[in-house]
Amino acid sequence: MGTAKMQVEEATRSGKIVFEMENVDYQVEGKQLVKDFSAQVQRGDKIALIGPKRLR
């Protein structure tokens, strides 16, 4: 298992930004899956994470 560090701030619903992340790194069993990824998701956006079913 990995670890995650998050900072969440409460905001009013009136904004367009729903989700924002900066400089995300993610590893599973020592295998680097994501490195230095940043994104901003706005209301109405559609997102998907696509990859192989197995990591090994």
Buried (B, 14 or more C-beta within 10 A) or exposed (E): EEEEEEEEEEEEEEEEEBEEEEEEEEEEEEEEBEEEEEEEBEEEEEEEEEEEEEEE
